[in-house]
Every structure is written in structure tokens, then in C-alpha cells.
Amino acid sequence: AGIDPADAEACARLAAQLDLAAIDEDRIRTAEAGAMASRVAAIPQVREALFDLQRAFATQPGGAILDGRDIGTVICPDAEVKLFVTADAETRARRRWEELRAKGETLSFETMLEQTRERDARDAERTDAPMKPADDATLLDTSSLSIDAAVATAIRIVEKRQKA
């Protein structure tokens, strides 16, 4: 929307008006959007504006799958199954860099790795809803897994938890 991510009030107003149906998936998956995501997510007013929206999405009939750095600890602390999906910074940066290159973006791998590390630090160190696994989450490290293997592992974890 062209709003300065440092303008907390403007970001919060925009977040309060967010329409999930109007989100352009391609537009929010750009390098620029990714770089701004954790900066804006650190704004308490933005987090507050999105809380009810995320919680309503999570509790829709039939359930939902959400991903985010505080979903299991803040948004859905009572979720039936929680996975803390991770990979080492280099692997995550390479995956994201390859995704962006396939879309024609020209970001260097070194820049992507730096952004990944900066985002991790910012998200882990923020005072409001820092990134950390929920106490009852299952850790799923995908560093050495293919997409298919990661999905299969996640399904096994969910099925095992649902049986328990």
C-alpha cells in the first residue's frame, strides 16, 4: 500500500482493514514483502489488529493450517497439533532465494542469507510474541529433507498426535 513500515499507526490502520480474500499471493511473496514482514510484525498495534483475524481463520469449521513465528505460542496456544518447522539459516535462505529467482527477482544469495539472519534475530528478540517453539510443539527440522519428505513427516506427526 506504499506505507512506511516505520509508521506504526498507519500500519495498524491498514492491518485492521485487511481482507484475506483480497490478498495477492504473488505480491506478498516478493523479496521486498518478505524483508518488511518481520519489521511490521514487531509493531504491537499491528499484532493486535491481526490477532482476531488470525484466530478466526484458525478456528473456522473444518480447521486450518497456519504458519508463522508465534502461531503455536500466541495465536493458537490450544491447537490440537503444533509443529515448529525449521531449517538452518543457509538452507532457508537458499530455498527462498531459489523461489525468488524462479520468479525473476535478482537478489543475491548473500543478501538473502543476511536478510534471513536479520529476520531471525529480530523475531527472536522482540518483546511482544517472540519467535520460539511452544512447549508442546514437535520440532520438525527440514534442513536435510525434500518437500515431499517434510510433508510426509508432518503428516506422520499430526496423525500420531491425533491418535494420542
N, C-alpha and C positions, 0 to 999 in steps of 0.2 A: 504494500500500500504506500510505499515511499516514506514511511515514518522512521524517524531517527530512533534506533534501538536504545539510545540513552534517554529518551523521553518516556519515563515510566508511566506518566498519566496517559499519554497518547497511546502507548502500547496496551495499557489496561483497558482503555475505551474500545480499542479495536478487538481485543480478546473477548470482551463482554458481548460483542456483536457477531462473534464467529458462527458461521453456518457450516456444519460439517458437510452437508450436501454440495456446497459450493466450492469445496477445496479442489484445487487443480493439482493432482498428484505429481505431475511432471514439474510444475513450478516450485513445489515445496521440496523437491528432491535435488535442487541445484546446489552447487558448492557454496554459493552466497547464502542461500537459505540455511544450509547446514551450519555455516560459520556463525550465523546470528542466533540460531536456536537456543543454545545454552546461555547466551548473553541475555536474551529476553526471558528465558525460563527462570533466571535468577531474580527477577523482579517480583516481589511478594504480591503486588496488586494484579499482575498477570496470572500468577499461580492461583490466586483467589478467584479470579474471573473464570478460569478454566476448570476449577475443581468440580463444580456441579455438572458441567458439560461432560467431563470425563467419567465421573461417577455414574451419570445417567446412561452413557454409552455402555459402560461395563455391566450394568445391571439390566440391560434390555432383555426381553423374552428370548430364550434360546442361548443366552450368554454371549460372550465376546472375548476376543483375544486382543489384549493391549500390550504395547511395548513402550517403554520409557524408563527413565532412570530413577523414578520414585513410585512406580505403579504399585509394587508389592508392599511398600512401606507407608505410603500416604494415600494414594487414590483408592486402592483396593486391599486394605490390610486384612480383610476377611475372605479373600479369594480362596476358592477350593484348592487351586494348584498355582504355585508361583515358581517360575523359573528365573534364575538370574543368569542370563545368557551373556557370555563374554568371549573375548579372544584377546590375544596380546595386541598391543597398540600397532605394531608393524603389520600384523595380519589384517586388522580392521581398516587401517589406512590403505593398504594395498587393495582390499576389496572395494572400498569406497572410490578410490582413485580409478580403478578399472571400470566401475559403474559409470562414473562421470566421463571418462574418456570415451566410452561407448556412445555417450550422448553428445559428443563433440566438444566437451569442455577441455581446456588446455592447461589446467592446474598441474603443477609438477608433483611427483610423488613426495618429494621432500617437504613441500608446502602442506600437502595433505597430512603427512605424518606429524608435522608441527601443530597443525590445527587439531588433530586428534588428541595429541598430548595436552594441549592447552584446554580443550573442552573437558577432558577427563579431570584435570586438576581443578578447573572452575566448578564443575558439577560436584566433585567430591568434597570441595572445601566450602561450598555455600552453606550459610547457616540455616536457611529455610529449605527443608527437604533435600538434604544432601544425597548424592548417589551412593547407595550401599545396598547389599542384599538384605532382604527381610530375614528375620531369624528362622522362619520356616520355609524359606525358598531352597530349591535344589539348584546347585551350581551346575551350569552347562557350559563348559569351555569348548568353543568350536574352533580353536586355533588350528587344529590339525584335521578338522572334519570338512567334508564336502557339504554342499547344501543338502543333498539327499540324506547323507549320514546324520547331519544335525537335526533335520526334520524327523527322521526315524527315531533318533534318541529322545527328542522332545515328546514324541507320541508315546514311547515306552514309559517315560517318566509320568506323563499325565494318566495313562491307563493304570499304572501301578498305584498312583495316589488315589484314583477314583475307586479302585478295588479295596483299598485300606479302610 
